[in-house]
Amino acid sequence: MFSHGFISPSRSSNHLHRHLNVSNISSPVNIAKRSFELAGNFVYFPIVSQIMKESKPGHTELQRLQSKIIRCKRCPRLVSWREKVAEEKVARYNDWEYWGKPIPSFGDPDARLLLVGLAPAAHGGNRTGRMFTGDRSGDWLYRALYKFGFANQPQSISTDDGLQLMDCYITATARCAPPQNKLLPEEIRNCRPYLLKELQLLKNIRVIVALGKIGFDTIFDSFRTLEITSLPRRPAFGHGGEYTLNDRQTLIASFHPSQQNTFTGKLTEKMFDAVFRRARKLLDSNDSSK
Ligand code: SF4
């Protein structure tokens, strides 16, 4: 039923049923939803479990923030689209119960590498409930992260696939899937406070990789808002561009690994790898200069 080596929902859910001792839940996403429903104001669900592995104060705040994000309905157009897509689905994912809500960030709360994307894909993140999970962009991204030691595996299929990020945290310009992958300016503005809060809570970030021009502009504008960059104006976006934001943090620009870029050859694997090779080198040199 699933191509590209996808785990079928029934196989995944059987595993989780045994693990969590639940009997009336039919997919990994349902388990996430059920945990969300049961937990009231303080949410526990598998999607943010990586955030919860320790209980430092900053981690708890990040966890609370993600819990707030998944309830957000600030953008009527996006709320209606994400729910419509989740209801109608596409034939190849007809057996899935789509997540259909805002996507929380994913990764290591002590990370030094931060990735900023655009927004979830309608049948990727909006289906699986995790950033860059279950679509072609994610195939590219996690393969690169794995190659350079930021992920424990190259595949990202579903929330129960065992993927862990190491020293890496993934966030987005907006948390809800937009029609035609295009956000309106007010939707970018609506979602900005969540990113600003994350930037304040993620204390160890040294390198930021912006995936696409919108992510790039979003990061630069956010740093300006927080008054944590000395760059006077927004730099021009170009793949591989590198900018010193302040005395601790560097921004690297990358084309987004969207099919539009990867199918046309605008972004090749070699070009994408070069970005993460550079990120790794910057982090390693930061280590050795201590
Ligand atoms: S895009 Fe952001 S602000 Fe808009 S509804 Fe989704 S989570 Fe809320």
Residues whose N, C-alpha, C, O or C-beta is under 5 A from the ligand:
A	BS01	SF4	I69 C72 K73 R74 C75 L78 P102 A174 R175 C176 E187 N190 C191
